[in-house]
Amino acid sequence: MNVTVRTAEVSDWPAVWEMLRPVFRSGETYAVAPDISEHDARNYWLAPSRRTFVAEDEGAVVGTYYLAANFDGNADHICNCGYVTAAAARGRGVARRMLAHSLEAAREAGFRAMQYNCVVSNNLSAIALWKSGGFRIIATLPEAFRHPADGLVDAYVMWKQL
């Protein structure tokens, strides 16, 4: 794959929603209501406080991520991201490319650290990717996530200094 990442445009929303919908509906990885409406999902993913990007391969949108301050005020130098890869593109380097892009975009925006607030402990591929990118688990939130198949599972807070 020859993945490029660019700022999302309003016209990207249908492709972004096609990726987000099954991920949100599954209830397996995001702390978002599985029955979230398209309208609310759009407001969440494309919130004015976030910079949203899409990953493309040969003109097709194959991934998306957002970058935002994780906190306000005197802690606004720490950012947060959320990533989703199209099902057909998983395992092909899209998430790794978005991670690299997000780290650079965060540095350029002046953030000093990146923190993921709720990495579901049984999302092993994401945890491995984040660790390979230099993130470390700094906290475990016991039984913080209601996984639809596995019941209450831990969630991790993962952090990386930029």
C-alpha contacts under 8 A as a table, 3 or more apart, distances in Angstrom:
res1	aa1	res2	aa2	distance
1	M	57	D	6.38
1	M	92	R	7.02
1	M	93	G	7.71
2	N	57	D	5.65
2	N	58	E	7.23
3	V	55	A	6.23
3	V	56	E	5.42
3	V	57	D	4.83
3	V	58	E	7.82
3	V	94	V	6.68
3	V	97	R	7.12
4	T	55	A	5.54
4	T	56	E	5.33
4	T	57	D	6.62
5	V	53	F	6.64
5	V	54	V	5.64
5	V	55	A	4.31
5	V	56	E	6.25
5	V	97	R	7.98
5	V	98	M	7.01
5	V	101	H	7.18
6	R	53	F	5.48
6	R	54	V	5.64
6	R	55	A	6.55
7	T	51	R	7.53
7	T	52	T	6.09
7	T	53	F	4.29
7	T	54	V	6.26
8	A	12	D	6.26
8	A	52	T	5.54
8	A	53	F	4.51
8	A	54	V	5.35
9	E	12	D	5.35
9	E	13	W	7.41
10	V	13	W	5.70
11	S	14	P	7.18
12	D	15	A	5.60
12	D	16	V	6.15
12	D	54	V	7.99
12	D	61	V	7.90
13	W	16	V	4.89
13	W	17	W	5.88
13	W	42	R	7.65
14	P	17	W	5.16
14	P	18	E	6.24
15	A	18	E	5.09
15	A	19	M	6.63
15	A	61	V	6.43
16	V	19	M	5.25
16	V	20	L	6.18
16	V	54	V	7.89
16	V	61	V	7.51
16	V	63	G	7.61
16	V	64	T	6.72
17	W	20	L	4.91
17	W	21	R	5.63
17	W	38	E	7.33
17	W	41	A	7.95
17	W	42	R	7.71
18	E	21	R	5.64
18	E	22	P	7.31
19	M	22	P	6.44
19	M	23	V	6.94
19	M	63	G	7.50
19	M	84	V	6.86
19	M	85	T	6.82
19	M	86	A	5.21
19	M	87	A	7.36
20	L	23	V	5.23
20	L	24	F	5.92
20	L	84	V	6.76
21	R	24	F	5.26
21	R	25	R	5.86
21	R	38	E	7.92
22	P	25	R	4.97
22	P	26	S	5.95
23	V	26	S	5.34
23	V	27	G	6.87
23	V	28	E	7.37
23	V	29	T	7.35
23	V	30	Y	7.63
23	V	84	V	7.76
24	F	27	G	5.50
24	F	28	E	7.70
24	F	29	T	7.74
24	F	30	Y	6.44
24	F	32	V	6.52
24	F	33	A	7.17
24	F	34	P	5.12
24	F	35	D	7.61
24	F	36	I	7.52
25	R	33	A	7.91
25	R	34	P	4.33
25	R	35	D	6.16
25	R	36	I	7.86
26	S	29	T	7.97
26	S	34	P	6.53
26	S	148	P	7.79
27	G	30	Y	6.44
27	G	31	A	7.70
27	G	32	V	7.48
27	G	33	A	7.37
27	G	34	P	5.26
27	G	147	H	6.70
27	G	148	P	6.45
28	E	120	V	7.95
28	E	147	H	5.54
28	E	148	P	6.54
29	T	119	V	7.36
29	T	120	V	5.99
29	T	123	N	7.02
29	T	147	H	7.99
30	Y	118	C	7.88
31	A	118	C	7.43
31	A	145	F	7.62
32	V	36	I	7.17
33	A	36	I	5.26
36	I	40	D	6.27
36	I	41	A	6.23
37	S	40	D	5.20
37	S	41	A	6.04
38	E	41	A	4.98
38	E	42	R	6.02
39	H	42	R	5.20
39	H	43	N	6.33
40	D	43	N	5.00
40	D	44	Y	6.07
41	A	44	Y	4.94
41	A	45	W	6.00
42	R	45	W	5.27
42	R	46	L	5.59
42	R	47	A	7.58
43	N	46	L	5.41
43	N	47	A	5.18
44	Y	47	A	5.37
45	W	50	R	7.69
45	W	52	T	7.29
45	W	66	Y	6.90
46	L	50	R	6.50
46	L	51	R	7.47
46	L	52	T	6.28
46	L	66	Y	7.86
47	A	50	R	5.43
48	P	51	R	7.51
49	S	68	A	6.45
49	S	69	A	7.88
50	R	66	Y	6.10
50	R	67	L	5.58
50	R	68	A	4.67
50	R	69	A	7.75
51	R	66	Y	5.48
51	R	67	L	5.17
51	R	68	A	6.41
52	T	64	T	7.29
52	T	65	Y	5.79
52	T	66	Y	4.18
52	T	67	L	6.36
53	F	64	T	5.54
53	F	65	Y	5.37
53	F	66	Y	6.10
54	V	61	V	6.42
54	V	62	V	7.48
54	V	63	G	5.58
54	V	64	T	4.21
54	V	65	Y	6.49
55	A	61	V	5.75
55	A	62	V	5.61
55	A	63	G	4.71
55	A	64	T	5.81
55	A	94	V	7.22
55	A	98	M	6.97
56	E	59	G	5.59
56	E	60	A	5.19
56	E	61	V	4.45
56	E	62	V	5.44
56	E	63	G	6.95
57	D	60	A	5.28
57	D	61	V	6.61
57	D	62	V	6.57
61	V	64	T	7.86
61	V	86	A	7.99
62	V	85	T	5.96
62	V	86	A	5.03
62	V	89	A	6.18
62	V	94	V	7.30
63	G	83	Y	7.48
63	G	84	V	5.64
63	G	85	T	4.16
63	G	86	A	5.60
63	G	94	V	6.65
63	G	95	A	7.35
63	G	98	M	7.79
64	T	83	Y	5.85
64	T	84	V	5.46
64	T	85	T	6.48
64	T	98	M	7.70
65	Y	81	C	6.65
65	Y	82	G	5.35
65	Y	83	Y	4.28
65	Y	84	V	6.34
65	Y	98	M	7.15
66	Y	81	C	5.29
66	Y	82	G	5.50
66	Y	83	Y	6.86
67	L	79	C	6.86
67	L	80	N	5.88
67	L	81	C	4.65
67	L	82	G	7.18
67	L	102	S	7.05
67	L	106	A	7.35
68	A	79	C	5.45
68	A	80	N	5.43
68	A	81	C	6.44
69	A	72	D	7.00
69	A	76	D	5.57
69	A	77	H	6.93
69	A	78	I	5.98
69	A	79	C	4.17
69	A	80	N	5.98
70	N	75	A	7.96
70	N	76	D	6.57
70	N	78	I	5.71
70	N	79	C	4.56
70	N	80	N	4.98
70	N	115	Q	7.36
71	F	75	A	5.51
71	F	76	D	4.92
71	F	77	H	7.87
71	F	78	I	6.80
71	F	79	C	7.43
72	D	75	A	5.80
72	D	76	D	4.70
73	G	76	D	5.48
74	N	77	H	7.54
75	A	78	I	6.22
76	D	79	C	7.18
76	D	111	F	7.86
77	H	110	G	7.10
77	H	111	F	4.67
77	H	112	R	5.50
77	H	113	A	6.86
78	I	111	F	5.67
78	I	112	R	5.89
78	I	113	A	4.79
78	I	114	M	5.51
78	I	115	Q	6.81
79	C	106	A	7.23
79	C	111	F	6.29
79	C	112	R	7.95
79	C	113	A	6.31
79	C	114	M	4.75
79	C	115	Q	6.14
80	N	114	M	5.60
80	N	115	Q	5.26
80	N	116	Y	5.79
80	N	117	N	7.77
81	C	102	S	7.69
81	C	114	M	7.76
81	C	115	Q	7.72
81	C	116	Y	6.82
83	Y	95	A	7.27
83	Y	98	M	7.69
84	V	95	A	7.53
85	T	89	A	6.56
85	T	90	R	6.19
85	T	94	V	6.70
85	T	95	A	6.36
86	A	89	A	5.32
86	A	90	R	6.48
87	A	90	R	5.50
89	A	92	R	5.83
89	A	94	V	6.96
90	R	93	G	7.37
90	R	94	V	7.01
90	R	95	A	7.82
91	G	94	V	7.53
93	G	96	R	5.17
93	G	97	R	6.14
94	V	97	R	5.12
94	V	98	M	6.22
95	A	98	M	5.01
95	A	99	L	6.03
96	R	99	L	5.04
96	R	100	A	6.30
96	R	129	L	7.05
97	R	100	A	5.21
97	R	101	H	6.21
98	M	101	H	4.99
98	M	102	S	5.94
99	L	102	S	5.08
99	L	103	L	6.21
99	L	133	G	7.68
100	A	103	L	5.30
100	A	104	E	6.44
100	A	133	G	8.00
101	H	104	E	5.24
101	H	105	A	6.04
102	S	105	A	4.95
102	S	106	A	5.88
103	L	106	A	5.14
103	L	107	R	6.26
103	L	114	M	7.93
103	L	162	L	7.38
104	E	107	R	5.14
104	E	108	E	6.14
105	A	108	E	5.06
105	A	109	A	6.12
106	A	109	A	5.04
106	A	110	G	6.43
106	A	111	F	5.41
106	A	112	R	7.98
106	A	114	M	7.81
107	R	110	G	5.14
107	R	111	F	5.42
107	R	112	R	6.91
107	R	162	L	6.48
108	E	111	F	7.54
111	F	114	M	7.52
111	F	162	L	7.26
112	R	161	Q	6.13
112	R	162	L	5.11
113	A	159	W	7.14
113	A	160	K	5.59
113	A	161	Q	4.22
113	A	162	L	4.87
114	M	159	W	5.71
114	M	160	K	5.34
114	M	161	Q	6.45
114	M	162	L	6.98
115	Q	157	V	6.97
115	Q	158	M	5.58
115	Q	159	W	4.35
115	Q	160	K	6.52
116	Y	119	V	6.58
116	Y	156	Y	7.97
116	Y	157	V	5.57
116	Y	158	M	5.04
116	Y	159	W	6.38
117	N	156	Y	6.91
117	N	157	V	4.69
117	N	158	M	6.71
118	C	155	A	5.32
118	C	156	Y	5.53
118	C	157	V	5.71
119	V	123	N	7.26
119	V	126	A	7.97
119	V	127	I	7.39
119	V	155	A	5.17
119	V	156	Y	4.90
119	V	157	V	6.39
119	V	158	M	7.31
120	V	123	N	5.48
120	V	145	F	6.84
120	V	153	V	7.19
120	V	154	D	6.39
120	V	155	A	4.42
120	V	156	Y	6.38
121	S	124	L	6.91
121	S	127	I	7.73
121	S	153	V	6.62
121	S	154	D	5.43
121	S	155	A	5.11
121	S	156	Y	6.37
122	N	153	V	7.54
123	N	126	A	5.65
123	N	127	I	6.36
124	L	127	I	5.08
124	L	128	A	6.08
125	S	128	A	5.17
125	S	129	L	6.19
126	A	129	L	5.07
126	A	130	W	6.09
127	I	130	W	5.20
127	I	131	K	6.06
128	A	131	K	5.15
128	A	132	S	6.09
129	L	132	S	5.06
129	L	133	G	6.30
130	W	133	G	5.00
130	W	134	G	6.58
130	W	135	F	5.37
130	W	136	R	7.78
131	K	134	G	5.13
131	K	135	F	4.71
131	K	136	R	5.99
132	S	135	F	7.22
134	G	160	K	6.29
135	F	158	M	5.96
135	F	159	W	5.19
135	F	160	K	4.70
136	R	158	M	5.33
136	R	159	W	5.56
136	R	160	K	6.64
137	I	140	T	7.48
137	I	156	Y	6.22
137	I	157	V	5.79
137	I	158	M	4.41
137	I	159	W	6.53
138	I	156	Y	7.46
138	I	157	V	5.76
138	I	158	M	5.73
138	I	159	W	6.58
139	A	156	Y	5.73
139	A	157	V	5.11
139	A	158	M	7.27
140	T	154	D	6.56
140	T	155	A	5.86
140	T	156	Y	4.65
140	T	157	V	6.41
141	L	144	A	5.50
141	L	154	D	5.54
141	L	155	A	5.09
141	L	156	Y	5.98
141	L	157	V	7.62
142	P	153	V	7.01
142	P	154	D	4.58
142	P	155	A	6.68
143	E	146	R	7.44
143	E	152	L	4.81
143	E	153	V	4.47
143	E	154	D	4.34
143	E	155	A	7.02
144	A	152	L	6.80
144	A	153	V	6.32
144	A	154	D	5.39
144	A	155	A	5.72
145	F	151	G	7.94
145	F	152	L	5.60
145	F	153	V	5.38
145	F	154	D	6.24
145	F	155	A	6.36
146	R	150	D	7.83
146	R	151	G	5.37
146	R	152	L	4.62
146	R	153	V	6.46
147	H	150	D	5.29
147	H	151	G	4.84
147	H	152	L	5.99
147	H	153	V	6.60
148	P	151	G	5.97
150	D	153	V	6.99
